[in-house]
Every structure is written in structure tokens, then in C-alpha cells.
């Protein structure tokens, strides 16, 4: 078997470091999905979609491998796709007008990242740790200056959220205001979104940043180092090897779309931080009180977390924990319903209602259905994404129901990514959450008790 080194909290690894085969497949899947999400137009149908599809297929491979005894795999492909993701980021530029210094910083971060990956792959434990924390520091700095460099992005997500949070802080019902048309009639998506179309918890978590800094996106930027801290705490709790933990951290720090998510004002960075907290508390007890409460924050943040709720319930968490978790989620909605129920429901259902419009299909989506529409002109209805999420979730749960936290995370990833791939619209922010589910699934698959099974 060769020599071994003690590299973590009692975890023994081979001198030529390896990780379990299912964890390797899930980690590569996360990087493939993340790399595909970082591809923008006009190369999205030719490169972005195939990468996401490859990641989806690799995630299914992780699910199959999880049913068998662990086989050691090297980090070679992980480092390769880490480098590919960083190269994708290096080839991109900010999607919104920004000062020259920010454009420079936007390119310097991935350029440094490529060097740091080389150090992490070829260096010792200390060199890898230094490279990892340098990547985290570089990413944190880039994200925190993004709202400064891009104070008014031309996207309706930011306009709607910023206006609605400010209205709430001034005592005006946030779902009752009409935000200005960011695009000034330049785009016709088949519908108009003039009211806040997301969940009330989005407003609540974004309010402190607006109060303190005048822009909620600073909170999105801070969510990144918080996520890193939670990921590493979860890894230590699960006794994951240092190299796996460092590679997972690098995967977060070198995402090709992270600055874009902050610039545009998408809520997914907060969702990923909430997911990291869920994994941390569930590493000790899946389905307990803390686990259920933190999990139900996810559907309270974004409407597309549907099948994961059913999968979580099918994992048989404690009934009392489920009731309290649902009550906490409901408590984030109830005050707004009491305040003005009709406006709140109209806002929360706006996206669902908009998707029923015949013209709601987005051919610029990162999806198989968008590619099919460009080639054949055939546009599917919104029902296909919902069916795909439920069907993929059911099959994945059947495969992974005995794999605890790791099984839940990978099954949830397969469910949501399936719905994005065949839905009416899907963009980088959607896949950011799917990639995070796979990343944390890989971390859980690499925990010591999984690695030491016969």
C-alpha cells in the first residue's frame, strides 16, 4: 500500500494523495457545471451547454460510484478542471461597464489563480495552504470592490431588489411598488417584471447591507468568505483530508462567474452560504433540529428549490424538526402576508406566472432546450423543467437514499440541474447553486468514515 502521511485530524492518506472515486466524480462534476456556467454568449451553446451536460453526466457517475465500495482516485482531473475554470475566467471580461482598474483586477485574479493551482498541485502541505488562502484573499478583494466599481448594473434583478429593500426600510410594502424599467423597453421577454419577484427572506437578508452601505450587493460579496469559513469548518467536522479541503476551497475561490453574480445582484451567493451552514450542522446530525431549520431557509430564499424539499422529507428527518423548520421558513413570509397579502402573493408568484407567457422562452439560456430552439425553432413549455426536476430527483434518491448527507446533496444537485437544462430559462446564477450542491456533496463523500469503508 505504500507509505502514508498524517495530513489532517487523524485522517490517513497515501503519499500520492487520493480521494474516494465518488467524491472525485462529484468534485469534477461541480467544476464542469461551474465552467459551463462561466461561458457567455455567443459561445454558450457551443461550449457552455456541453460542459454543463458533461457535469450532469459526471454527477450521475458519482451517484453510481456511491453505491459501491470506495476506489481511490487521484486529484489529476480535479486540478485539470480547476485550471480550465480559471482559464474561462481569464478569457472573460466584466459584463457591465467598469473603470480600468477594475477590468485589470478582474483579469489579475484568475491569472494569479492559474499560478496558485500549480503551486497547490505540485507543492507540499504548507505551499498548498498558502496558495489556497491567497486565492481566497484575492477573490474576497475582487468581490468586495465589485459594487464600488459597478454602482448601477443594467439588470432588473438589482433594480428590483434595491428598490424593494429601500421601500421596506421606509415602511412601504416592498411588493406594492413598481420599479423603473431597467432596460427602457429595449428587450421583450414576453412579460414584464415590475414588482419584486422573489421570496421575502431575500429582502430581509439584504436589508442590513442597504442600511449600512446603501447597496445590498456588499452582503453578497461578504457571503463568499463566510461560505469558505463554513465549508472548512464542515470539512474538519467530517474529518476530510487537508488536500480535499484545500481543493474544494480553491474551487469556490476560482469560480469563473462569482464576480458576475455579485455585480448583477443575484441572491445565490447568500443561498450557497446558507447551504454551507446546512452542511456544517448536518455533518453532525442529518435531519435534526438545526439541520431542518437551516435547510428550509433554502426554499425560503428561492422558488426553484422544490425537489430537494421532497428528497429531504424522504430522508426521514425528525418530524418535530421538520415542523419547526417549516415554521421558521413560514415566519419569513407571514409578516408580509399580514401586511398586504395580495401584493405579497402576486410578487412571489410573478416568475411562475411570467413563465406561462408564450414569449417567455429565453433562447439565450444555458440549456439544451435553448440550443434546440435555436436549431429547430421548437420551444418547450415551462412544464418540462418541473417534470425533469421531480423525475431526476426521484431516480437520484432511489440510488442515493442510503448515503446520508452526501446522497441528499448529490440527488438535489441532479434534480435542480435537470430542470435548468430543459427549462424555459437558466443562467449562471442557477447553476451556481447546482455546482455548490455537488461541491458540498463531494466534501461529504470524502469524509473519513466513507473513505475507510471496505
Secondary structure by P-SEA (a helix, b strand, c coil): ccccccccccccccccccccaaaaaaaaaaaaaaaaaacccccccccaaaaaaaaaaaaaaaaaaaaccbbbbcaaaaaaaaaaaaaaaaaccccccccaaaaaaaaaaaaaaaaaaaaaacccaaaaaaaaaaaaaaaaaaaaaccccccccccaaaaaaaaaaaaaaacccccccccccccccccccccccccccccaaaaaaaaaaaaccccccccccaaaaaaaaaaaaaaaaacccaaaaaaaaaaaaacccaaaaaaaccaaaaaaaaaaaaaaaaccccccaaaaaaaaccccccccccaaaaaaaaacccaaaaaaaaaaaaaacaaaaaacaaaaaaaaaaaaaaaacccccccccccaaaaaaaaccccccaaaaaaaaaaaaaaaaaacccccaaaaaaaaaaaaaaaaacccccccccaaaaaaaaaaaaaaaacccccccc
